[in-house]
C-alpha cells in the first residue's frame, strides 16, 4: 500500500503534524500486518497522486484559508482524489485542537472521508515583519495547541479504516 501525506506549512508546524501522522499510521498498519510505504511531501513537490492508494492532505490555516499550494494541489488532482480514500486536516488556529466542527470549506468536500482541524502553533520569533503586524492586529499570542494525542487518535482511526478496506479487498480476491 502506498500512502501520500502532503502538507502546506509556512513555518514547519503543519509539517510536524504530518510526521506524527506518518509515524502513527506506520505503527497502526504494521500491527495490522499491512506493509505500507508512506511518503511525506510538501504539496509543491507532488506532481501526481496517481501512484497512491490513499492520500492525506493538510495545510496551515491563515486568515481562515488553506495555503495556496494546498488549494492548488486539490484543484489540480480533484479527479484522482475522488477515486481513492482521502483525509484532510487543517492546522490552526491556536485554540482549535481536536475540532471537528465545520470551520472550513473542506468540511464540504464530499469526496473526502473526513476533515479534521488540529490546534496550531504560533511562535512570534519565526514570523516575518508583515506577519507580526497581522498577529498584533488580531491580538494572537504565542502558543502551541497541537496535541500529539489527538493526532495519534485520528490517525489510528485512519489506519483501522485502511486495514479494514485492505482485508475486505483481499478476501474478495480469494
N, C-alpha and C positions, 0 to 999 in steps of 0.2 A: 504494500500500500504506500502510495506517495501522497504526502500532505504538504501543502504550502501555507506558511504563516507569513503574510505580507503586511508590513506596517508603514505608516507615515508618522514620523516622530521628529519634532523640531529640536528637542534638547535631550533626547535619549530615554525619557521616562516610559513612553509607549513601547519602545524597543525592548526595554527591560521586561515589561509585561509579556511581550512576545516570547522572550527567552524563558520566562516562568511557564508559559503555556507549553512550549516545546518540551521542557523537562518533564512536566507533569503528564502530558499526553504520551510521551515515550514510555514513562513508567507504567501508566494505565494500560496501554496496548501490549507492552511486554508481559505484564501479569496475565493478560487475556490470551497470551500465546500468539499475538499478531506481530509480525515483523513489519516495521514501518521506516520509511525514510522521510524525515521531517526537515524541510528547508525553511529557514527563517531569512527573509529578504526584505529589503527596503522596497516599497512599492515601485519606485523608479527603476529598480533593477529587474522587474518582472516583465519579460517580453510576452509571455503567453501562459495561461493556466491549463492548456490542453493536456499536458502530461500528468496532471494531478488528479487523484481520486477524490480529494476533499480539500477545501480551502477555508482558511480563517483570515479575515482581513480586519485590521484595526487601525485607528487613527487617533491622534491627539485632537482635541476639540478646542478651537479658538473662535471666540465670538459666536459660539453656538453652531459652528460648522466643522466638518471634517476638513483636513488639509487637502489642498488641491490635488496633490499626487494620488491620494487615495480615491478621491472622487473620479479622477481621470481613469484610474485602473478599473473601477467598477463600470464606468460608462463604456470603456473600450472592450471589456471582457464580458459584458452583460449576457450575450447569448451562451457563452460557455458556463457562466455562473449558474444559469438556470438548469443545467444538466447534471449537477453534482451537489452533494451536501456542502453548504456554506454557512459559516457562522461569522457574525460581525461583532466587533467590540469598539467601544469608544473609551478614551482615557481623559478624564477630567469632566467637570471642573473639580476643584477642591470641594469636598463635602458630598460627592456623588457616589461614594463607594457602594457597590453592590446594587445600584439602582436598576430596576428593570421596567420602570415606568416610562411611558412614551416621552422622550425628550429630543428625539431626532427624527429626521425624515427616513432614516434607515430602519426605524421601527415599522415602517410601512412597506418594506421590501419583502413582498410575498414569496420571493424565491429563496430567501434566507431562512434557515432553521430557527435562528434566534439572533437578536441583537442585545448585547449586554453593555451597560455603562459602568465602568470602574472609576473609583476616585482617581484624581490626578495628583501631580506633584508640581509644586511651584518653588523654584529656587531663584530668588531675585538676582543673585550674583551671576547667573548664566544668561540673563536676558540682555537684549540689545537696548540701546537708549530709547528707541521708539516703543519697545515692548514695556519698559519700565514706566514710561509715561502712561500707557494704557492701564497698566496694573494699578498705578496710583489713582487714576481717574475712577476706576471701579472698586477701589479700596480692597483689593485682594491681598492676601497675606501669604508669607512663606509657609510651606507645609507639604507633607507627603501623606495623602489619604489613600494611597494604593494599599490594598490588602492582599498579601500573598495567599492567605487562606481563602478569600473569596475567589481569586483567580483559580486556585487549585480545585476548589469545589466545582466551579463551572467547567473546568477542563476535564475533570473526571466524568462529568455527565456527557461531554462530547465523546470521550474515549469509550464510554459504555454504549453510546449510540452507534459509533463506528464498529465496535466489536460485534454488536448485535446484527448490524447490517452485513458484516463480513460473514458471520456464521450462517445467516439466512441465505446469502447468495451462494455460499459453499455447499450448504445442504441441498439447495435446489439443483446444483450441478451433479450431485451424486445420486 
